[in-house]
């Protein structure tokens, strides 16, 4: 079974406008609402690819109810913990001549709620896959990812971590099955400028030497690079298409890789992940199965 954890789910309110004039009333051209957060995005794309998962995390208030209902309507098993106070966040994504995002903070998560999450995680069994994705709210300890992986350390669980900076670096000692930084995040984590594919490969191998079993680096129009658990390097070109959306592309790549790995080897997982990421980048929302498999044909 695959489990995803989203500590800070959100309603993404995406508005398209003409050129914005500060200090005046600006009106939208179109509006769309998506229920997400990185882990939830992974679960939704996994569902498109025929892989069942359970979405874990915290929701609160009327927005939290909307998120939970939206996830259930999409056919994903929702195992959220409902907080007693606050509201799940609303993130505003403005698409005009530039893309601007205003992300909410989210509700306070107390110790009792966190203990309830740990009780759910204690039910995971050998062979399960756990995906930890995204930032964490300020009410949680900064080492929460470490606490989760340490708690599950006595079981054969494949951990996938899609996070940035110290949040990712600090879990490498637990030997996660997969980490997925993008090119910029890899540079920031290692404090190095990466100008060539050789630089990126060297950076990915550094993360592997620190404990990651597989390192997947997304590189936008340059495609993706994977160092697999044997140390072999795989490079996949980007799919061809017009990029219109950056929200959820990385999450889609994670979902595609996991789904691909469950049915094939590293090479197929890399291609399916690249196709899934591209399908989201080329659409207004998250990728659908038809678009993913159509792009997969480009990759051979």
N, C-alpha and C positions, 0 to 999 in steps of 0.2 A: 504494500500500500504506500502511496505517496501522500505526504502531509506537507502543507505549506503554512508558514507562520507569518502573519502580518501584524506587527505590534501596533501600528497606527493606520488602520484602514481609512479610506477617504471617499467622499463623493467628488469626482472631478467634474466641474462645471466648465465646459469648453465653449467659449464664445468667439465668433468671428466678427470682426468689425472692419470698417474702412480705416483710414489713417486717424489715429487718436489725437485729439487736441486737449491737452491738460487744462484743467480749470473750467471746462464746459461739460455739457451733457453729451455723451457719446452713445450712440445706439448700435445695437447688434444687427448683423446681417443674418446670422444663424446661431443657434444654440443647441448644445447636446449635453447630456448627462451620462456619465459612466460611473460604475461602482468599482472601486479598485483599491490601490495600494499594491506594492510590488508582489507580495506573495499571492494575493488574490488574482492579480493579472496572470501569474504563472498557472494557477489552478484553472482559470478560464481558458487559456490556450491549450493546456493539457487536455481539457474536455473536448476541444475541437479536434485534437489528435487521437481521441479514443482512449485516453488514459484517465482513469478515475482517481480523484484525490479528495482529501478532506482539508478544508481551509480553517485554520485555527487563528486566534487573535482576540482582540478586544473591541467591543462596540459599545456605544453609549447614546442615549437619548433618541429623538425622532430620526436623526440622520443615521444612527446606528441601526435602527430597525429597517430603514430603507436599504442600507447596504446589505444586511442579512437577507432580506426578501429578494433583492436583486441577484445575489449569489445563488440562492436556492432556485430562482426562476431559470437561471442559466444551466441548471442541472448539476451544480457542484454541491457536495455535502458540506454544510456549514456547521462548524462546531465552535462558534464564537462564545466568549464569556461576556455577559452583559454587565457593564459597570453601573453602579448605583447613581452616580452623578455625572454631569457634563454631557457633552454631545460629541459624537465623532466628527472629525474635521471636514470642511469643504475646501477643496483646492480650486482656485480660479485660474484657468488657462486662457489667456487672451492671445488670439491670433489676428494680428493686423499686418502692418508693414514689417513688424518684428514679432517674435514670440515672447510673451511675458507671462510669468507664473507668480501667483500669490498663494502660498501654501499655509493652511491653518496649523495650529499647534496640536490640537487633539486633547482628549480628556486626561485627567490624572489617573494613573494605574496604581492602586495601593497593594500592599503586601498580600492581603487575602486573595485578591484577584490573580496576582502572580502565582501564588501557591496553587490556585485552581488550574492554571495553565500547566504547571509542572505535573500535577496529577494526571492531566490528559496525556502529556508527553511520556509519563511512566508506563503507559499502555502500549507504546511502540514496541515492535518485536524485531528479532533478527531478520535482516533482509529488507526492512522498510527503508524508504527514502524520506529524508527530512530536508526541506528547503527553507532556509532563513534568508529573507530578502528585505533590504531597505534599511532606512534609518530607524532610530528608536526615539520615543518621546523622552523629554527631559525628566519625567517622573520615574523612569526606570534607571537602574544602575548601568553605568557605561560598559560594564563587563557582562551584560546579560547574555550575549551570544556565547561567551566562554562558559558561563554557568550552565547553559543548556547543554552544550557539547560535553562538558565534564560529567554532568548527571547521566548522560546516555553512553558514557565511555565504556561500560561493561557489556554493551551489546553491539552486534555487527550491523550497525545502521549507517547507510550512506548519507553523509551530510553534504549539502550543497549550500554554499554561502555566497550571496551576491550583496556585497557591502563595500564600504570605502574606508580608506585610511586605517586608523588604529582598530576600528571595529573588525576589519578583515585580518589585519596583520596579527592581532592577538589570538585568533582562533587557529592559526596555522599549526601550532604545537599539538592540536588534537587531530591532525592529519585528515582534514575534510576530503571527501571524495572529489569535490569540484569547487573551484573558486572562479568567478567570472568578473574580473575588472574590465573596464574599457581602457582604451589606450591612454587617455588623459588621467584616469584614476591610477593606472599603473605608474605613470610618471610621478604623480603626486605622492604615492605611497613610498616609492623608492628614492624620491628626491633627485631624479635624473631626467634629463631631456632625451627623448628617443626620436631620432630622425630617420632611422632605417628599419627595415624588417629585422635585420640582425640585432639591432638595439632592443626591439620588442621581444624577440626570442630570448635574448640574454636576461631581460627583466622577468619574463615568465619563468625561466629556469631558476631564477633567484627565489621566486615564491615557492617553486617546487622543492628547492633545497631546504626551505624553511618548514616544509611539512605537507603542502598540498599534494594530493595524488595526481589530479588533473588540473591544468590551468588553461582556461579559455579566455582569450583576449579579443573583445570586439573592437573593430577598427573602422566603423562606418563605411565609407565608400571604398576602403582598402580591403574589406572583407573581415576575416577572422583567422586567428592563429590558435592552435591547440598544441600544448605539450601533454601527451598522454602519460598514463601511469608506467609505461615502459621507458619513458624518456624520448620517445619519437616525436618529431615535430610534424604537424599537419597544417597546411595553409589552404584556406578556401576563399575564392574571390567573392566579392559582393554580387548579389543579384542585380539585374538591370531593371530600373524602374524610376519613377519620379517620387522622391521623398517629400511627403507632405506632413509627416507626424513623427515626433521623436518620443512621445509618451508611450511607454510600455514595450519599446522595441527590444531593449535589453532583457526584460522579463520574458518576452516571447522567445528570445534566443535560448534562455535557460530552459524553458518548457520544451522547446524543440530538441535540445540536446538530451534532456532526460528521457523524453519519449523515444528518441532515436537510439539511445544507449540500451534501453530496455528491449529493443527488438533487433538491434544490430550492433556493430562494433563502433569504435571511436570515429572512424572515417564517416560512417553514415550519420552518427550523432552530430558531428560537426556540420555536415551538409544540411540536415534537417533543422538544426538550430539556426544556421545562416538563413535558410529559406523562411523560417518562422519570423525571425527578426526583420527581414526584408518585407514580408507581407504586412506586418504592422506598420513599418515605416512608410509604406506605399498606400496606406488606407487611413481613413479618418479615426478609426478605433482600433481595437485589437484584431489580430489576424483571424480569418476564418479558414477552415480546413482546405476549401477549394483553392484559395489563393496560395496557401502554403505549398501544396503539392504541385501547383502549376509552376511556381518559382523553383521548386526542387528539380524540375526537369532541366532548367538552365545549368544546373551544377553537375549533370551527368550521373 
